[in-house]
């Protein structure tokens, strides 16, 4: 699996889709079906490897917004109760497209069908820089061939697989994907993590830490001991998506 390539620059990483409300027409899906999902089954989401289809089953609207704009949960705010609306969405593009265009199509669908209105705010805030620790990385390069048309980042892939509490397994992950995953972990506090390792390619690795520091190494210590990586506190401008309005679709 290969994910969207991301620059080490914070502003490039965090502004995918940031111009969704400018005068440039957004690409749209050829057809799209939306149906409310009233179950509590864990939602699933998939971008087809063919590059022409998006499917979400029982996915809350909040995670769909994160995926569409390539953001972490720390970068989005708005009407929380509406972020929990669940829908089944099947959408097809007229022809295969690259990952960035597929995300712009998903953004356009949210704006059109959910009457989503939003604005951006850039704030200078504390972040963590993910860097290589002294002694170098302790990572195993993935042997999975890189895709000619990588799919967009989704939590079930780029977020790693949590086999147990405090144990994440990553397969074929770039360091940009890993930084995005770390931004979702409660153990690092309320900060976005930025990839500044300059490590190319993708890797297979595990990360094990104790959620209770009294029982073992916290995540920051585990990163350095197990992976040869470290988190350095710093400040940087980060873009935040403020959702002003969401409405239920009037029909399919």
DOFI-517623 format. One line per 4 residues: number of its first residue (from 0); their letters; for each residue x, y, z of N, C-alpha, C, CB. Coordinates in steps of 0.02 Angstrom, whole numbers. Glycine has a CB too. Example, Ala and Ser with C-alpha at 12.3 -4.5 7.8 and 13.67 -1.06 7.14 Angstrom:
2
0) as) 660/-284/390/615/-225/390/660/-165/390/565/-224/452 ~ 642/-112/354/684/-53/357/645/2/394/704/-30/286
***
This chain:
252
0) xxxx) 42/-59/0/0/0/0/44/61/0/-48/1/60 ~ 27/108/-41/63/172/-42/13/227/-31/102/182/-108 ~ 31/277/7/-14/332/22/6/394/-18/-14/347/97 ~ -34/447/-11/-18/509/-45/50/534/-23/-72/563/-32
4) xxxx) 93/550/-70/158/578/-52/147/646/-21/205/583/-114 ~ 184/661/34/175/724/69/242/757/80/138/714/135 ~ 243/823/72/304/860/83/318/866/157/301/928/51 ~ 382/875/174/400/887/244/379/956/266/475/878/254
8) xxxx) 362/998/219/338/1065/237/270/1061/269/335/1111/174 ~ 262/1091/327/199/1088/363/142/1117/323/205/1125/430 ~ 154/1174/290/99/1206/255/77/1166/195/119/1275/234 ~ 122/1130/162/101/1088/106/62/1029/132/162/1063/66
12) xxxx) 86/999/187/53/940/214/-18/955/237/93/912/272 ~ -29/1014/265/-92/1028/297/-141/1069/256/-80/1062/361 ~ -125/1084/193/-170/1126/154/-200/1092/94/-134/1188/132 ~ -200/1025/92/-234/990/38/-307/1010/40/-226/912/44
16) xxxx) -332/1039/-14/-401/1060/-17/-414/1127/15/-444/1009/14 ~ -363/1163/34/-374/1226/70/-407/1278/26/-309/1252/97 ~ -406/1269/-39/-435/1319/-84/-501/1295/-113/-386/1336/-140 ~ -536/1252/-74/-599/1223/-98/-653/1274/-111/-623/1173/-50
20) xxxx) -646/1335/-85/-699/1385/-95/-676/1443/-138/-723/1410/-28 ~ -623/1433/-179/-602/1487/-224/-642/1483/-288/-527/1483/-238 ~ -623/1523/-338/-662/1528/-399/-651/1471/-447/-647/1593/-433 ~ -601/1428/-434/-587/1372/-478/-640/1318/-470/-517/1344/-465
24) xxxx) -673/1297/-525/-724/1245/-518/-694/1180/-490/-757/1231/-586 ~ -728/1149/-443/-704/1086/-413/-726/1028/-457/-730/1078/-341 ~ -683/977/-465/-705/917/-501/-759/881/-461/-645/870/-515 ~ -805/849/-495/-860/815/-460/-866/743/-485/-926/853/-471
28) xxxx) -898/701/-443/-912/632/-462/-965/632/-517/-935/591/-402 ~ -961/583/-561/-1011/575/-613/-1078/556/-582/-990/522/-665 ~ -1078/509/-535/-1138/489/-498/-1119/479/-425/-1169/424/-529 ~ -1167/491/-380/-1155/481/-309/-1221/465/-274/-1122/544/-277
32) xxxx) -1221/412/-234/-1279/391/-196/-1265/400/-122/-1298/317/-212 ~ -1311/432/-85/-1306/443/-13/-1367/415/21/-1296/518/3 ~ -1357/374/73/-1413/348/112/-1395/351/186/-1430/276/91 ~ -1442/373/229/-1428/372/301/-1416/301/325/-1486/404/340
36) xxxx) -1371/293/373/-1356/228/403/-1368/235/478/-1282/205/388 ~ -1418/199/503/-1438/205/573/-1408/152/617/-1513/203/578 ~ -1365/110/590/-1332/58/630/-1276/88/670/-1307/0/586 ~ -1249/50/717/-1191/71/756/-1130/28/740/-1208/68/831
40) xxxx) -1134/-7/685/-1078/-47/663/-1021/-1/642/-1098/-94/605 ~ -960/-21/658/-902/21/641/-900/35/566/-837/-12/665 ~ -893/98/549/-894/117/479/-832/96/441/-903/191/473 ~ -839/89/376/-783/73/332/-780/123/275/-788/1/305
44) xxxx) -721/133/248/-713/179/192/-659/152/146/-695/251/216 ~ -668/161/81/-620/134/33/-618/177/-30/-638/62/15 ~ -557/191/-53/-546/219/-119/-522/162/-163/-493/279/-118 ~ -554/151/-220/-535/95/-262/-466/105/-291/-586/86/-319
48) xxxx) -429/50/-299/-362/54/-328/-365/75/-401/-327/-13/-322 ~ -424/67/-432/-432/89/-502/-435/164/-508/-494/58/-532 ~ -445/199/-451/-444/272/-451/-508/305/-476/-389/295/-493 ~ -564/268/-476/-626/299/-501/-686/291/-455/-642/270/-568
52) xxxx) -675/262/-395/-733/250/-352/-716/262/-279/-757/178/-361 ~ -767/290/-243/-762/301/-170/-822/268/-138/-758/377/-153 ~ -809/229/-84/-863/195/-49/-855/205/26/-865/121/-67 ~ -908/225/60/-908/231/133/-972/199/158/-903/306/156
56) xxxx) -967/153/206/-1024/119/234/-1027/134/309/-1021/42/221 ~ -1080/168/330/-1089/183/401/-1036/229/430/-1090/121/439 ~ -1005/271/388/-953/316/412/-984/380/440/-904/333/356 ~ -964/401/501/-987/465/526/-961/522/482/-964/476/598
60) xxxx) -998/576/481/-980/633/438/-913/665/459/-1035/684/440 ~ -899/666/524/-836/696/548/-774/664/517/-832/690/623 ~ -767/597/522/-709/565/490/-707/575/414/-710/491/505 ~ -766/579/382/-766/591/310/-736/659/293/-838/586/282
64) xxxx) -751/709/336/-722/775/326/-646/773/335/-753/826/375 ~ -622/737/385/-550/730/396/-516/699/335/-536/688/458 ~ -547/647/308/-519/613/250/-518/659/189/-558/549/234 ~ -575/692/177/-581/734/118/-531/791/116/-651/763/114
68) xxxx) -516/820/175/-471/877/178/-401/858/202/-500/931/222 ~ -390/793/213/-324/767/232/-298/801/296/-273/779/175 ~ -341/801/348/-325/835/410/-326/785/468/-374/892/422 ~ -298/806/525/-303/767/586/-364/792/626/-238/772/628
72) xxxx) -385/752/674/-443/770/714/-431/834/753/-461/713/761 ~ -368/851/765/-352/911/803/-361/975/762/-280/907/829 ~ -373/968/697/-375/1027/653/-446/1045/630/-333/1015/593 ~ -497/1011/656/-565/1024/633/-609/1039/693/-592/964/593
76) xxxx) -652/1089/686/-702/1104/738/-767/1124/704/-678/1160/785 ~ -821/1116/741/-886/1133/713/-942/1101/754/-891/1110/641 ~ -1000/1090/722/-1058/1062/758/-1048/988/773/-1122/1072/717 ~ -1022/972/832/-1002/904/848/-1057/853/839/-978/902/919
80) xxxx) -1119/870/857/-1173/821/852/-1185/802/779/-1238/848/884 ~ -1173/847/733/-1183/831/662/-1124/792/633/-1193/895/622 ~ -1067/797/664/-1010/756/643/-1025/682/653/-946/776/681 ~ -1073/666/695/-1090/596/709/-1141/566/661/-1115/590/777
84) xxxx) -1170/606/616/-1217/578/567/-1181/525/526/-1245/634/520 ~ -1216/468/516/-1186/413/478/-1221/404/411/-1189/347/519 ~ -1180/392/359/-1208/384/292/-1171/328/255/-1203/449/253 ~ -1209/298/208/-1178/255/158/-1171/296/95/-1222/189/146
88) xxxx) -1111/299/69/-1097/339/9/-1061/296/-43/-1055/402/26 ~ -1088/294/-102/-1055/261/-159/-1051/313/-214/-1093/196/-182 ~ -990/330/-234/-980/383/-284/-930/359/-337/-955/449/-251 ~ -943/377/-399/-901/354/-454/-881/413/-498/-936/300/-496
92) xxxx) -817/416/-513/-792/468/-559/-802/445/-631/-717/483/-546 ~ -803/492/-676/-813/476/-747/-755/434/-775/-820/539/-789 ~ -695/444/-746/-636/407/-768/-587/406/-710/-604/440/-832 ~ -536/362/-711/-487/360/-656/-453/427/-647/-435/306/-670
96) xxxx) -443/446/-584/-411/509/-568/-357/497/-515/-462/561/-542 ~ -312/546/-508/-260/541/-457/-290/556/-388/-203/590/-472 ~ -251/539/-337/-276/543/-268/-299/614/-250/-223/521/-219 ~ -261/665/-268/-278/733/-251/-345/754/-281/-225/780/-274
100) xxxx) -357/734/-344/-420/752/-376/-478/713/-345/-417/737/-451 ~ -466/651/-325/-518/613/-291/-540/647/-226/-494/541/-277 ~ -491/674/-189/-508/709/-127/-547/773/-142/-444/727/-88 ~ -530/809/-195/-567/869/-213/-639/852/-232/-532/906/-271
104) xxxx) -648/794/-264/-716/771/-280/-756/757/-216/-713/708/-323 ~ -723/727/-167/-757/712/-104/-774/777/-68/-713/667/-60 ~ -729/826/-70/-743/891/-40/-805/923/-74/-681/938/-47 ~ -806/921/-140/-863/950/-177/-928/915/-160/-850/946/-253
108) xxxx) -925/849/-150/-986/811/-132/-1011/834/-63/-971/736/-132 ~ -966/843/-16/-987/866/51/-1018/935/48/-927/866/99 ~ -989/979/8/-1015/1047/2/-1084/1047/-31/-967/1091/-38 ~ -1091/1007/-84/-1154/1007/-122/-1210/971/-85/-1143/975/-190
112) xxxx) -1196/910/-61/-1249/869/-34/-1265/883/39/-1231/796/-42 ~ -1215/905/77/-1227/920/148/-1230/996/161/-1173/889/191 ~ -1230/1035/107/-1231/1108/114/-1177/1132/163/-1300/1132/137 ~ -1119/1099/158/-1064/1114/204/-1034/1182/189/-1010/1059/200
116) xxxx) -1034/1225/239/-1000/1290/234/-944/1290/285/-1051/1350/246 ~ -887/1318/266/-829/1317/310/-782/1375/295/-792/1249/304 ~ -736/1387/341/-682/1434/328/-619/1408/361/-700/1506/353 ~ -563/1437/340/-497/1416/365/-469/1469/411/-449/1402/307
120) xxxx) -434/1447/463/-397/1491/507/-326/1464/514/-431/1498/576 ~ -277/1508/504/-207/1488/514/-184/1515/582/-161/1515/457 ~ -160/1469/624/-139/1488/691/-68/1464/703/-188/1459/744 ~ -30/1505/738/37/1485/759/30/1447/825/86/1548/766
124) xxxx) 41/1382/823/26/1340/881/84/1292/896/-39/1300/870 ~ 85/1264/957/136/1213/973/124/1150/931/134/1195/1048 ~ 176/1122/903/174/1060/865/232/1016/887/176/1073/788 ~ 232/954/863/290/910/871/320/898/802/269/843/905
128) xxxx) 387/903/798/422/884/738/447/812/747/482/932/722 ~ 429/769/701/454/700/701/521/699/665/403/651/668 ~ 575/684/701/642/685/673/678/620/689/682/745/700 ~ 736/610/658/777/551/670/821/564/731/822/533/608
132) xxxx) 821/516/778/860/522/839/934/507/825/833/475/894 ~ 975/526/872/1047/510/867/1056/435/863/1086/539/928 ~ 1097/413/816/1107/342/805/1069/315/745/1086/303/866 ~ 1023/356/718/989/337/657/925/298/669/1034/297/614
136) xxxx) 885/290/616/820/256/622/829/180/630/777/270/561 ~ 780/149/663/778/77/672/715/52/638/780/55/748 ~ 714/56/572/655/42/533/670/-8/478/627/106/503 ~ 619/-48/461/625/-98/408/588/-73/346/599/-167/431
140) xxxx) 625/-64/291/593/-40/229/543/-91/204/646/-27/175 ~ 485/-67/183/433/-110/158/454/-139/90/367/-72/152 ~ 434/-201/78/449/-233/14/389/-230/-34/468/-306/25 ~ 336/-196/-12/278/-189/-56/292/-141/-112/216/-165/-15
144) xxxx) 282/-161/-175/296/-116/-231/253/-53/-227/283/-151/-299 ~ 283/5/-243/245/67/-242/195/69/-299/293/127/-246 ~ 136/94/-283/83/98/-333/94/157/-380/14/104/-299 ~ 76/149/-443/80/204/-491/26/256/-477/73/178/-562
148) xxxx) -28/235/-444/-83/281/-428/-103/270/-355/-144/271/-476 ~ -65/299/-307/-79/287/-236/-148/313/-217/-27/320/-193 ~ -179/279/-169/-245/299/-145/-238/349/-89/-286/238/-123 ~ -290/390/-77/-287/439/-23/-280/405/45/-350/482/-23
152) xxxx) -256/444/93/-246/420/161/-312/409/196/-202/469/201 ~ -321/350/228/-380/337/269/-358/307/335/-429/288/231 ~ -397/317/389/-375/296/456/-358/222/462/-428/312/504 ~ -395/177/428/-383/106/437/-318/83/406/-440/67/407
156) xxxx) -287/124/364/-222/107/335/-168/150/366/-223/116/259 ~ -169/215/352/-116/259/376/-114/265/452/-123/328/345 ~ -170/250/485/-171/255/558/-141/196/593/-240/264/580 ~ -123/143/556/-96/84/588/-151/40/615/-48/103/643
160) xxxx) -133/-22/634/-180/-69/663/-164/-77/737/-178/-137/627 ~ -213/-64/780/-201/-70/852/-218/-141/874/-243/-17/892 ~ -167/-183/879/-177/-253/898/-193/-260/972/-116/-295/880 ~ -172/-211/1012/-188/-209/1084/-179/-137/1107/-142/-258/1125
164) xxxx) -204/-123/1167/-197/-55/1192/-123/-37/1198/-232/-48/1261 ~ -104/18/1166/-34/38/1168/11/-2/1122/-9/33/1238 ~ -17/-35/1072/22/-74/1023/-5/-62/953/22/-150/1041 ~ 31/-23/914/12/-9/846/59/-44/797/12/66/833
168) xxxx) 30/-73/745/68/-105/692/59/-66/627/48/-180/683 ~ 114/-49/595/111/-11/533/142/-52/476/149/57/540 ~ 109/-52/419/134/-89/361/133/-44/300/92/-153/349 ~ 190/-39/267/195/1/206/176/74/219/151/-28/151
172) xxxx) 202/102/274/186/170/294/243/217/280/168/173/368 ~ 227/275/252/277/328/244/284/365/311/257/377/187 ~ 336/403/318/344/442/379/292/497/384/415/472/383 ~ 269/523/327/215/573/328/151/541/354/203/602/257
176) xxxx) 137/478/333/79/442/359/86/431/434/71/375/323 ~ 146/413/456/158/398/527/148/461/569/229/370/537 ~ 172/518/544/162/581/580/88/596/587/198/640/544 ~ 50/584/533/-23/593/535/-54/548/587/-53/580/466
180) xxxx) -31/484/591/-58/437/639/-42/459/710/-30/366/626 ~ 19/482/722/38/505/789/-4/564/812/112/524/790 ~ -26/605/764/-68/662/782/-135/641/811/-80/706/721 ~ -154/577/801/-217/552/826/-210/517/894/-247/504/776
184) xxxx) -148/508/918/-136/470/979/-140/517/1039/-68/434/977 ~ -179/498/1089/-189/541/1148/-125/550/1188/-244/512/1192 ~ -79/503/1184/-19/506/1225/28/563/1209/17/443/1219 ~ 20/595/1151/65/650/1134/35/719/1150/83/647/1060
188) xxxx) -24/718/1178/-55/782/1196/-91/814/1138/-2/830/1223 ~ -107/877/1145/-149/912/1096/-106/948/1044/-195/963/1131 ~ -65/910/1008/-21/940/957/-25/900/892/52/942/983 ~ -18/936/836/-9/905/771/64/884/765/-30/953/713
192) xxxx) 76/826/735/144/801/724/163/812/651/151/726/743 ~ 221/840/639/245/857/572/305/813/554/263/932/567 ~ 304/782/496/360/741/474/418/783/451/338/693/418 ~ 474/779/486/535/812/464/594/764/467/549/874/508
196) xxxx) 578/699/456/631/648/458/672/648/393/600/579/469 ~ 641/669/337/672/665/271/688/593/252/735/708/269 ~ 650/545/279/660/475/262/613/457/204/647/428/323 ~ 639/434/147/596/419/90/567/348/95/637/425/25
200) xxxx) 519/335/52/492/267/48/444/250/104/547/217/48 ~ 428/186/110/381/162/160/413/107/202/317/136/126 ~ 383/93/260/414/49/310/361/5/343/451/91/363 ~ 385/-52/370/344/-96/411/374/-96/482/342/-170/382
204) xxxx) 333/-82/532/359/-79/600/303/-82/651/401/-15/611 ~ 321/-96/714/274/-95/771/297/-43/821/270/-165/804 ~ 250/-16/858/265/30/911/224/10/972/249/104/891 ~ 259/-4/1028/226/-27/1089/244/21/1146/247/-100/1107
208) xxxx) 194/45/1181/206/90/1237/152/81/1290/208/164/1213 ~ 163/109/1349/115/105/1403/75/170/1407/150/90/1470 ~ 9/163/1408/-33/222/1415/-27/252/1486/-106/205/1400 ~ -11/209/1535/1/232/1603/77/235/1613/-33/185/1656
212) xxxx) 107/294/1616/180/300/1622/209/263/1682/198/373/1627 ~ 168/250/1733/193/215/1792/208/142/1777/143/220/1849 ~ 179/116/1722/187/45/1706/241/32/1654/122/18/1681 ~ 266/82/1621/316/71/1570/329/134/1530/296/15/1524
216) xxxx) 367/128/1474/385/187/1435/326/220/1401/437/169/1382 ~ 319/287/1407/267/321/1369/286/322/1295/257/394/1395 ~ 241/347/1254/250/342/1182/312/380/1158/190/369/1147 ~ 329/437/1188/387/475/1166/451/436/1177/390/543/1203
220) xxxx) 457/403/1235/516/363/1249/518/301/1204/517/341/1323 ~ 460/271/1193/457/211/1151/478/226/1079/387/181/1151 ~ 460/284/1054/479/304/986/554/302/977/453/374/971 ~ 590/330/1025/663/334/1018/695/266/1028/691/384/1067
224) xxxx) 672/228/1078/703/164/1094/690/112/1040/679/138/1161 ~ 629/111/1013/609/58/967/619/76/893/538/40/978 ~ 611/140/876/613/160/806/669/207/788/547/192/788 ~ 706/232/837/759/280/823/732/347/798/806/252/771
228) xxxx) 672/365/822/641/428/803/626/467/867/577/416/761 ~ 617/532/860/600/572/918/552/628/899/663/601/950 ~ 517/652/950/471/708/942/501/769/976/401/692/972 ~ 509/822/937/538/884/964/484/938/966/598/907/921
232) xxxx) 470/966/1025/419/1019/1029/444/1083/996/401/1033/1102 ~ 400/1113/957/415/1176/924/350/1212/909/457/1165/859 ~ 352/1266/873/292/1301/852/292/1309/776/286/1370/886 ~ 233/1312/747/228/1320/674/158/1343/656/245/1254/638
236) xxxx) 149/1375/598/82/1393/576/44/1331/552/85/1445/519 ~ -16/1321/577/-57/1263/560/-125/1288/537/-65/1214/620 ~ -151/1258/484/-217/1276/461/-271/1235/496/-222/1267/385 ~ -324/1269/517/-381/1237/550/-443/1248/508/-390/1264/622
240) xxxx) -482/1194/500/-545/1197/462/-602/1208/512/-556/1131/420 ~ -638/1263/504/-695/1280/547/-758/1267/507/-691/1354/573 ~ -797/1218/527/-859/1202/492/-915/1245/520/-877/1126/498 ~ -944/1287/477/-996/1334/498/-1067/1306/491/-991/1398/458
244) xxxx) -1076/1261/442/-1144/1235/430/-1141/1165/399/-1184/1282/385 ~ -1186/1122/422/-1197/1056/392/-1272/1044/393/-1158/1000/429 ~ -1299/1020/337/-1371/1004/333/-1379/933/307/-1409/1054/288 ~ -1432/900/328/-1445/833/301/-1464/837/227/-1502/797/341
248) xxxx) -1440/791/186/-1459/792/115/-1534/785/107/-1423/737/76 ~ -1562/822/59/-1634/820/50/-1657/758/12/-1657/882/12 ~ -1611/728/-25/-1630/668/-62/-1569/635/-91/-1680/685/-118 ~ -1579/579/-126/-1523/542/-153/-1503/570/-221/-1541/469/-159
***
